Amino acid sequence: MLSVRGVTKKYGKLIANDNVSFEINQGEISILLGPNGAGKSTIIKSIAGLLKFNGNIYINGNENKSISAKRDLGYIPELPALYDMLTVGEHMEFIARAYSLENWKERSEQLLERFELGDKKNKLGSGLSKGMQQKISICCGLLPNPKVILFDEPMVGLDPHAIKELKSLIVEKKSEGAAILISTHMLDSVEEFWNSTNIMIEGKIAARRTRKEMEGSGEDLEALFFKITEGDRINMEVDK
Amino acid sequence: MKALVYLLITQLKNRILSLKKKPAMLVLYCFVLALIIFSIVMICISDKEKSTMQFADERILFLIIAGLGLFFLYAFTTSGLSTGASLFTMPDIGLLFVSPISSKIILMYGLITTLGKALLGSIFIFYQIGTLKTSFGYGFTEIFALFIILALMILFCQLMSIGIYIFSNGNSSRKNLVKSILYAAIIAILLITLLVQKQNQVGTLEAILSVVNSKWFGYIPVAGWSTMFFIGVVNKSVISILIPCALYLVMGILIVSLLTVGKADYYEDVLVSTEFTYQNRLAAKEGRNISRKINRKIKVKKDNPGIGNGKGAMTFLYKHLLEMRRRSRFIFIDSYSMFIIVGLGIAGYQLRIKDASDKAYYIALALVIYFQYFATMMGKLKDELIKPYIYLIPENSMKKVFAASLTSLLKPCVDAVCMFAVFTVLSGLNPLSGVFFALAYAASGAVFVGMTVLYQRLLGGQPNIVVQIFIGIGILFLVMVPSIGASVAAAVLLPKKLEFLCTLPYSLFCLLFTLFIFIVCRNLIDKTEYTGKF
């Protein structure tokens, strides 16, 4: 469903992503882990078609910048980007119209209700708190019913109810067959439902595990994360 | 004290060193510096030559200084009544305010950094050396005086804003008192102008110029002081230079005393405005368009119809129309339109009563096109390019770019119709010329929108405002030279009856050039990166 092949992204001399490759299948939740500056957001933005890169990214077999790929993709950015002059309801209408969606109103209502935004439909984007903006951003990303969903630090700024609702939505989307990629620092929040993980360091994939592999070896996600990220630091210090 | 000196020097050093990583900015700074040095040298050389040229009425420049002063006075008084102003940044609050350094020394540090910024911000005056020399025959002394007075106005107004905030914060009767004084002063100036006009039987502009040039006006804070200072420099009158300097100094000392005397604690007073400034800067960094931020509260009715129309890429057009409806009741007519319609109307009336030559009408057209360039720098397409949606929506790039630019293309058309209708009536211009003037204005608007697309395609983003002002307009002028040339040729060659057609070559070129840009940059969205900021 989502195929990332040899993606390299440079900002001047800085290599943000270095030959990154991974795949996420239908009905799979994959988490992207790594310390700050590891290149997680960059790869997510590259998949979303927001950045130029070397390599190939396919969404349902279509090149990621193609119209067919965009139709299948949902992207929830790390920082919510709302229009100041549109209300909550109009954000949903905007997405529905821009994506040429049919029968979207009921789905929109449900999403807004789940995130406790039902009574805020007439509130302008500029008058909302960061957390509420993040909730709308999630609703906008999920309204077109995407088959591949990218979440960039989705839990940041959300209240406990919204976190709970988001988790259950992610699991629902998985059971509907969506391929989901989540970049996060909050290991606890994804502990229950992840299927595979890619741990990034300095723009590269440093380790890759599936849940089955880890359960077989008795490894723990948090321990693996620190082993990889801090072990790397120790290795680098030894190299020096 | 040592820590603050270290902070000042280190920040300055790091700012200079950071240019190593921004070669484009370094080139720009070098270019601007070279231009300023070149202009100063040219002025010094030409100062020695005797000029026989006829210069413009220098009272116009006095009026500009007075106008700027009044604007500063109004803007900073208003901000003083709400958030105040700040000489500090958020790191200053987090690190300095809690440190064991005297608050008076920290205030000095704030004043020095603000003065530095004010001087740096006023340096653009030197860029106008050529214009000031050719228009008014000014030399280095006068231009340097302008530079000093502008920096002084900025610094003093910041201080005044803090002073007003301290005086009026949380006290509505004091706030009303300040407001009353401000409005009374403005009304008094207007009434005196009307009186002068009636007594001397002169036009509005002549009356305003007389008022600004009068002695009593020189005692009005900021606007008058600055004008008196500059008139003093021009007329080499030491007293006229010293009086405003003394007034600035005394008032400055008074405000600083208000901040520091006794148990006065200015930390809390500057906190709100520092946070406010920080939020605005953050918004600007993230690409949120604060220049279009409106302060009035917008009420959305429960039965509001929403976007209501559009599908696919065209949704952007209807969304923009909704946003514009929320910002202004008249959708395309906003405060900029009103300002330019009124301005052009007054200019048209003046041209009529002075029986001005045809050239003057074309100068008026060129001026409004020039202003439009700056107004278009914050177009709707730019707003979309700093949000991810335009990149994510499954539509063809060309359609999205066109749909997101449509309102920016339509606005100059609406503005053009309104402003040239008024101009034609008030100036007595041939109505056909008025139509073609409007077409030229609208076509120029299309080119400016096209330039936004071109910048994004070539540079992968929008050049900053300084680059646009210094280089963008130069490049634009070069691009437009053939069309302007063709229009000038048409004006010379066409018979008097068909003279109204002389702006047509220019308009056609603009429209074709815009079309060319849109076709060449049709894959803009696929080929540029989303950076989330300008």
HADDOCK unambig.tbl for C-alpha pairs under 7 A between the chains (distance, minus, plus):
assign (segid A and resid 50 and name CA) (segid B and resid 391 and name CA) 6.36 0.50 0.50
assign (segid A and resid 50 and name CA) (segid B and resid 529 and name CA) 5.48 0.50 0.50
assign (segid A and resid 50 and name CA) (segid B and resid 530 and name CA) 5.07 0.50 0.50
assign (segid A and resid 51 and name CA) (segid B and resid 529 and name CA) 4.61 0.50 0.50
assign (segid A and resid 51 and name CA) (segid B and resid 530 and name CA) 6.20 0.50 0.50
assign (segid A and resid 52 and name CA) (segid B and resid 529 and name CA) 6.15 0.50 0.50
assign (segid A and resid 65 and name CA) (segid B and resid 526 and name CA) 6.72 0.50 0.50
assign (segid A and resid 67 and name CA) (segid B and resid 394 and name CA) 4.68 0.50 0.50
assign (segid A and resid 67 and name CA) (segid B and resid 395 and name CA) 5.90 0.50 0.50
assign (segid A and resid 68 and name CA) (segid B and resid 394 and name CA) 6.98 0.50 0.50
assign (segid A and resid 70 and name CA) (segid B and resid 392 and name CA) 6.06 0.50 0.50
assign (segid A and resid 70 and name CA) (segid B and resid 393 and name CA) 6.51 0.50 0.50
assign (segid A and resid 70 and name CA) (segid B and resid 394 and name CA) 4.96 0.50 0.50
assign (segid A and resid 71 and name CA) (segid B and resid 394 and name CA) 5.28 0.50 0.50
assign (segid A and resid 81 and name CA) (segid B and resid 387 and name CA) 6.05 0.50 0.50
assign (segid A and resid 85 and name CA) (segid B and resid 323 and name CA) 5.43 0.50 0.50
assign (segid A and resid 85 and name CA) (segid B and resid 326 and name CA) 6.98 0.50 0.50
assign (segid A and resid 86 and name CA) (segid B and resid 323 and name CA) 6.93 0.50 0.50
assign (segid A and resid 90 and name CA) (segid B and resid 306 and name CA) 5.68 0.50 0.50
assign (segid A and resid 90 and name CA) (segid B and resid 307 and name CA) 6.53 0.50 0.50
assign (segid A and resid 94 and name CA) (segid B and resid 315 and name CA) 6.74 0.50 0.50
assign (segid A and resid 97 and name CA) (segid B and resid 310 and name CA) 6.52 0.50 0.50
assign (segid A and resid 97 and name CA) (segid B and resid 311 and name CA) 4.81 0.50 0.50
assign (segid A and resid 97 and name CA) (segid B and resid 312 and name CA) 5.97 0.50 0.50
assign (segid A and resid 97 and name CA) (segid B and resid 315 and name CA) 6.18 0.50 0.50
assign (segid A and resid 98 and name CA) (segid B and resid 311 and name CA) 5.57 0.50 0.50
assign (segid A and resid 98 and name CA) (segid B and resid 312 and name CA) 4.07 0.50 0.50
assign (segid A and resid 98 and name CA) (segid B and resid 313 and name CA) 5.94 0.50 0.50
assign (segid A and resid 98 and name CA) (segid B and resid 315 and name CA) 5.55 0.50 0.50
assign (segid A and resid 98 and name CA) (segid B and resid 393 and name CA) 6.42 0.50 0.50
assign (segid A and resid 99 and name CA) (segid B and resid 312 and name CA) 5.79 0.50 0.50
assign (segid A and resid 99 and name CA) (segid B and resid 393 and name CA) 6.27 0.50 0.50
assign (segid A and resid 99 and name CA) (segid B and resid 394 and name CA) 6.42 0.50 0.50
assign (segid A and resid 100 and name CA) (segid B and resid 311 and name CA) 5.79 0.50 0.50
assign (segid A and resid 100 and name CA) (segid B and resid 312 and name CA) 5.60 0.50 0.50
assign (segid A and resid 122 and name CA) (segid B and resid 300 and name CA) 6.18 0.50 0.50
assign (segid A and resid 122 and name CA) (segid B and resid 302 and name CA) 6.69 0.50 0.50
